[in-house]
Amino acid sequence: MFFIFLFFLFSSFAYPYDLEKILENLKESYNKGDHKSFSKDFSEGLKEKKDKTLKGYLLNNFMVKGLWINHKMPPKEVGKNVYEIKVKFEKSKDILRLIFLEDGKIDDFEFTPLKIIDFEDPKISSKKLSFPLKGSWVVKEGGDDLEKNIFKESYSKAFSLYFQKVNEKGEVLDSKMQEVFAPLDGRVWQVIDKVPENEPSKPNTFREEGNVIVLRISDEEYLVLAHLKEGSFKTKAGKEVKVGEPLSLTGFSGNVSQPMFGMWMQSNLLEQDGEAIKFYFSCVEVLEGKDWVKKEGYFPKKGEILRACRN
């Protein structure tokens, strides 16, 4: 009982206002576009400051971000009477910063885009992908094990997968000149060619992705297929492609020290703004010991060897 008492005691000091109630009102009035209710807990000074612009601000915010879905409690206290709350909208994730007066009134607020990937609740691709390569391939970098994922700090490439071709013993083979197939239906949004093959142990840090094909899946989903061979493209920008259609050959271009094939998905093509999207293979076989085990709706881990499902 004593520990329970201490918990409530310190909780009350940590959050002197009814933040949950305030946030629920902000969420409900935001989703209704009700600027008067949204400002219910504002200080008089903030009401005066925002009086003429709040309605338009909420409307613009709603058009860009969509509905306010939920927010994470408890908030993070970042200063005296200053709290930050993670808010999930339909189209984005933001940090809401609230500054309070001593009387519990909101004296200022700001939404800023969350530039850190929420691995517990990431953006998920609307479509599953077929495996785009023939033969057996090992996940050289990236994957579902965060401790081994070198891309986890990247806002746009956090769910990248980098593959190298292997033989039946798991030994790495020459990964160049292997056909790359469309992993799903989509439109070729961009083709980057003419990046020369790297010299051994000399990665190209100027053109990091090397030769690239970008497939547009939707307005907010772009699949990048990278480090391809110069001049090997069998498609062009603007063309519609079907799953299984040959697109290019693997190569040794871009910022890689060995030949490998990279793929990832992001919400737009501006690397600093495009949020990484987690995708799943519709059906792959993963080598476990000496057995190939069928996995459906699967995102692999670094070190796993996989291949397309064999019907």
Buried (B, 14 or more C-beta within 10 A) or exposed (E): EEEEEEEEEEEEEEBEBEBEEBBEBBBEBBBEEBBEBBBBBBBEEBBEBBEEEBBEEBEEBBEEBEEBEEBBEEBEEEEEBBBBBBBBBEBBBBBBBBBBBEEBBBBBBEBEEBEEBEBEEBBEBEBBBBBBBEEBBBBBBBBBBEEBBEBBEBBBBBBBBBBBBBEEEEEBBEBBEBBBBBBBBBEBBBBBBEBBBBEEEEBBEEBBBBBBBBBBBEEBBBBBBBBBBBEBBBBEBEEEBEBEEBBBBBBBBBBBEBBBBBBBBBBEBEBEEBBBBBBBBBBBBBBEEEEBEEBEEBBBBBEBBBBBBEE
